[in-house]
Amino acid sequence: MEGDPAVWHPWFVLCTIVLLFGALVSGWKTPDMAAFMALCLVWNAGIIDTQDAISGFTNTGVLAVGVLFVVVQAVERSQLALVMARRAFGMNTGIRFGLARLCTLCFAISGFLNNTPVVALLTPITRDWARTRGFSPSTFLIPLSYSTIFGGLLTTVGTSTNLVVMGLAEDMELQIPGFFDIALVGFPVGLVGIIYLVLVGPILLPKTGGLLRYAKDNQRELVTEVQVEKTFKYLGQPVGLALAMLGLHRDCLVKIRRLRHKKAHIPQPSDSSPVSISTSTGEQEPAGPGSTSVGGGST
């Protein structure tokens, strides 16, 4: 029948989900904002009422996730996790042995703390440790994420999904599993997953060091643009002298671009008009307070 809600409601919800997925993939809005806009769209269409729209915010699983974020924040400020992580990783370990320590630590912790804040807590610690040992952080970050997911299969509070399902089971008056009941399946699955990460992970994962490592290793191939303003203390001096006073070799200079004013004139070496200097070095020296604009790229 025309206008029957049973006909157009499912299609409207499907289109909303597709739009939500597109917003998440494109990064048009943050995930929480995109989800909230989708909720408002379905609510304004009359598919759900106000009580159903706000029921998710009072779900015990959602509230438990928020409380666990507070707990992890307290652990982070106490520096306890930092000390434990550094002792667990070790400073004389190889890639696979360090990876085994990392995965075991994440697997154990995320069983009792929600895996999302655990990843947020250990990511900077793992990155700094890998750089200190001379390893690529990309080799350790994916195993960190996966091992926390495996650890979330040990208890009912391990992942956000477990908490949401527990809340739904409580609302529907279904049987709620015990704290460690899901570990009967989760523990052997997680153990196999960790062994796979340790043995195969270093082979498949990239070993790139990111932008900082690339800039350090290829600093002679980078181009730096420095904008000289009127407050530059060497303004009006010969270019060679200015570069020498900045500790730069004259060969690093690629070109000088002088900004044109309304009155056309021929720029002289002693001209005090602002110029933009491009150098072929990875080192940057500020020309003055707030006068340096840096942009890098391979040449």
Secondary structure as UniProt FT lines:
FT   TURN            2..3
FT   HELIX           5..26
FT   HELIX           31..44
FT   TURN            45..46
FT   HELIX           50..55
FT   HELIX           56..58
FT   HELIX           60..77
FT   TURN            78..79
FT   HELIX           80..89
FT   HELIX           95..109
FT   TURN            110..112
FT   HELIX           115..133
FT   HELIX           138..151
FT   TURN            152..153
FT   TURN            156..157
FT   HELIX           160..171
FT   TURN            172..173
FT   TURN            179..182
FT   HELIX           183..204
FT   HELIX           210..217
FT   HELIX           219..221
FT   STRAND          224..228
FT   TURN            230..231
FT   TURN            233..236
FT   HELIX           239..245
FT   TURN            246..247
FT   HELIX           250..252
FT   STRAND          253..258
FT   TURN            269..270
FT   STRAND          275..279
FT   TURN            289..290
//
